[in-house]
């Protein structure tokens, strides 16, 4: 009997030691994991879920600040709704971001500046010398929406190269299907997109984003001709995002790409889109394609202008890319906000007289 008691005591002590070790390991990981973001007290605005506002997330890098501020200005100028902007930036751009919001026509807009910590991407992004701009840390903010310091259950995410010509409130109020964490516009729905694909070879299917020679891609069971979507404009249900652990799923495919190179900028023309395509395949609500008219400024074709003229104008993407047309410049100049620091200015094409 005494031997049994001794054995039981030993097992209890061993169990306690194992629990202590597990708790210590968990606390150590939590203390060493980079903090994702921090809100900066640069504005007096306080906001909560109970407030009747439209929350919009826009990233603002120092080198593309003019585009970000044009996005914010276009949203604010085309709605009578109360919009609250979460402006996500890096430490080196905080000062300029604050300057824009305090010293320009944007003064008075409700906002909070959130500093993103790029260390959360360590080991998850494969170096790519062909398009280093696509590896900018802010390109991946859309993966981490629930982990940012935001106070809303539903948010709109906009890329910094989007001009919104419609009422952002209408986009915010769309109904997401049950079990869907986000709503996107597909790349195949807009009529003008087909013309753009034929004229300059842009991709609208999964084949244009994933390397189907790789076993990991084949095992997904996604047909290469399935229509893709663009995550430059989307509505997100934060609670559903958390429930489905979307961020963890996205990080898994980032890490898989580092190991297996299942996508790259050479294949996809971007490295932030492929994980979204994988994780949300047939698991998203479709937006009206007029909410995300792509390729503005890539071609002199007037198809996009005709498309937007046929109904309520909405979000137009890519007005600040290389190869921008004169027509495109004129269509976005009205939203441009002069840089209060005097470092940057809007450069018009040489063909403009």
Secondary structure, DSSP 8 states (H G I E B T S, - for coil): -HHHHHHHHHHHHHHHHHHHHHHHHHHHHHHHS---EEEE--------TTS--EEEEEE--GGGHHHHHHHHHHHHHT-SS-EEEEEEE-GGGHHHHHHHHHHSTTTT-EEEEEEE-GGGGTTTS---GGGGGGG-GGGGGGGGGGGSS---SEEEEE-TTEEE-S-HHHHHT----TT-SEEE-BSSSSHHHHHHHHHH----BGGGTS-TTSHHHHTTT--TTSB-B-TTEEEEEHHHHHHTTHHHHHHHHHHHHHHH----HHHHS-SSHHHHHHHTTT-SEE--GGG-B--TTT-S-THHHHHHHTS---EEE-TTSTT--HHHHHHHGGG----TTSS------TT--
